[in-house]
Amino acid sequence: MKNLPSISLKLDLPIDVEATLDCGQAFRWERIGSVPEVGSAIMRGIVCGKVYDVYTKDGYLFVDNATKKDEAFFKNYFSLDIDYAALQEEMQKDATLAKCLQYAPGIRVLRQPFEEVLFSFLISQNNNIKRIKKIINTMCESWGVPVAYDGATYYSFPTVERLSRLTDEDWSILHAGYRVPGLKDAAAKLSLPEFSASQLKSLPYPELFKKLQEIHGVGPKVAACVALFGLGYFEAFPIDVWIKRAMAELFPKGLPSNILPFAGIAQQYIFHYIRTST
């Protein structure tokens, strides 16, 4: 990219942007290349209606097409305000968790836009990554706003207001099957003040976990994913088939108690380890 603004954020610990952005917590990022002489991935994605290229080099996280006013957003998005060094030190007190951590220490838990996370994880149920991305892309191309960037057209995630006006015929183009009633109900409920991100963030986690399940199609796993990736509740611990297997094999007595306040961060290391190391 040429003649684009860029920001650089100092990193206390290295971040693996490809593992972070393509490990199942976000679905709108793709690798477009590598940083010359370094080899780390360049990831392109559209967030909040704007396209960005993200990569690391020399101890910094670079975000192209961003300006200084975007710094706070990306510090929050990549959880750069969290002391990962201290968290990882705490995790390494457990030998098994240390093994998971050492396999991919550069993964970070993202703080993404709540509405996009909710719809994405409703779509994710009993689905594979390729199909999840396809359905989300169809949703964005159909009802999002086109954004020109680097000679191509990208599409923002649709607004809740736009999704709430869709007909049954509109929803059918997603080929999302039994997930559609949940998507429709989410679009309706998110227009209510009690389901605003600010209101939900004011709730203690047990109340939030219960509240999210008032949305049709949101069960414990989706509720935990939304709480973790969309609302910043690091104690949330999503459990899918991979994590069930990991817990049975690696942590039959459960996670160490010192880990529970940030169990969701530990979950990402466990999830990546159990999926890719065997």
Stockholm file with secondary structure:
# STOCKHOLM 1.0

chainA/1-278         MKNLPSISLKLDLPIDVEATLDCGQAFRWERIGSVPEVGSAIMRGIVCGKVYDVYTKDGYLFVDNATKKDEAFFKNYFSLDIDYAALQEEMQKDATLAKCLQYAPGIRVLRQPFEEVLFSFLISQNNNIKRIKKIINTMCESWGVPVAYDGATYYSFPTVERLSRLTDEDWSILHAGYRVPGLKDAAAKLSLPEFSASQLKSLPYPELFKKLQEIHGVGPKVAACVALFGLGYFEAFPIDVWIKRAMAELFPKGLPSNILPFAGIAQQYIFHYIRTST
#=GR chainA/1-278 SS CCSCCEEEEECSSCCCHHHHHTSSSCSSEEEEEECTTTCCEEEEEEETTEEEEEEEETTEEEEETCCGGGHHHHHHHTTTTSCHHHHHHHHTTSHHHHHHHHHSTTCCCCCCCHHHHHHHHHHHTTCCHHHHHHHHHHHHHHHSCEEEETTEEEECCCCHHHHTTCCHHHHHTTCCGGGHHHHHHHHHHTTSGGGSHHHHHTSCHHHHHHHHTTSTTCCHHHHHHIIIIIHCCTTCCCCCHHHHHHHHHHCTTCSCGGGGGGHHHHHHHHHHHHHHCC
#=GC SS_cons         CCSCCEEEEECSSCCCHHHHHTSSSCSSEEEEEECTTTCCEEEEEEETTEEEEEEEETTEEEEETCCGGGHHHHHHHTTTTSCHHHHHHHHTTSHHHHHHHHHSTTCCCCCCCHHHHHHHHHHHTTCCHHHHHHHHHHHHHHHSCEEEETTEEEECCCCHHHHTTCCHHHHHTTCCGGGHHHHHHHHHHTTSGGGSHHHHHTSCHHHHHHHHTTSTTCCHHHHHHIIIIIHCCTTCCCCCHHHHHHHHHHCTTCSCGGGGGGHHHHHHHHHHHHHHCC
//
